[in-house]
């Protein structure tokens, strides 16, 4: 599975919002959630789950961060 993601900060808690298998006509800035977006990019999920992240959001002017993979993994495995 792959798609776009945005990490939001809500009262000090960072959490991901994933848009799997989305077409590229949906912008990162259309992903709405509580809190402020702090990073964004693209993801793919392998086995275990092994998360790969890359890129940036042009619409939000945010980059992916190395720690985003860990945040996404934590939320998928809880």
C-alpha positions as CSV (number, residue, x, y, z in Angstrom):
1,X,0.0,0.0,0.0
2,X,1.2,3.5,-0.7
3,X,-0.2,7.0,-0.7
4,X,0.1,10.5,0.8
5,X,0.3,11.4,4.5
6,X,0.3,14.4,6.8
7,X,1.5,14.4,10.4
8,X,-0.5,16.7,12.7
9,X,0.3,18.1,16.1
10,X,-2.6,18.4,18.4
11,X,-1.8,19.5,21.9
12,X,1.7,18.1,21.7
13,X,0.6,14.7,20.3
14,X,1.9,14.0,16.8
15,X,-0.4,11.7,14.7
16,X,-0.6,10.7,11.1
17,X,-3.4,10.9,8.6
18,X,-2.9,8.5,5.7
19,X,-4.6,8.7,2.3
20,X,-3.8,5.3,0.9
21,X,-3.8,4.6,-2.8
22,X,-5.0,8.1,-3.6
23,X,-4.7,9.7,-7.0
24,X,-2.5,12.7,-7.3
25,X,-5.5,14.9,-7.8
26,X,-6.1,15.1,-4.1
27,X,-3.7,17.6,-2.5
28,X,-2.1,17.3,0.9
29,X,-3.9,20.5,1.8
30,X,-7.2,18.8,1.4
31,X,-6.4,16.4,4.2
32,X,-8.2,17.9,7.3
33,X,-7.8,16.9,10.9
34,X,-7.4,18.5,14.3
35,X,-4.2,20.3,15.0
36,X,-1.5,21.9,12.9
37,X,0.1,20.0,10.0
38,X,3.9,19.7,10.7
39,X,5.2,17.4,8.0
40,X,3.9,15.7,4.9
41,X,4.9,13.5,2.1
42,X,4.4,10.1,0.6
43,X,4.6,6.6,2.2
44,X,4.6,3.0,1.3
45,X,4.0,0.0,3.6
46,X,6.0,-3.2,3.2
47,X,6.2,-6.2,5.6
48,X,6.4,-6.0,9.4
49,X,5.2,-3.2,8.6
50,X,8.2,-1.6,7.1
51,X,7.3,2.0,6.3
52,X,9.1,4.1,3.7
53,X,8.6,7.8,3.6
54,X,9.8,10.4,1.1
55,X,9.1,13.7,-0.6
56,X,7.3,16.8,0.4
57,X,3.9,18.5,0.1
58,X,4.0,21.4,-2.3
59,X,0.5,22.6,-1.3
60,X,1.4,22.6,2.4
61,X,5.0,23.6,1.9
62,X,6.1,20.9,4.3
63,X,8.7,18.2,4.0
64,X,8.8,14.6,5.2
65,X,10.9,13.9,8.3
66,X,12.9,10.8,9.2
67,X,10.8,10.3,12.4
68,X,7.6,10.3,10.4
69,X,8.1,6.6,9.5
70,X,8.2,5.7,13.3
71,X,5.1,7.8,14.0
72,X,3.2,6.0,11.2
73,X,4.4,2.6,12.3
74,X,3.4,3.2,15.9
75,X,-0.1,4.2,14.9
76,X,-0.5,1.2,12.6
77,X,0.6,-1.3,15.1
78,X,-1.2,-0.1,18.2
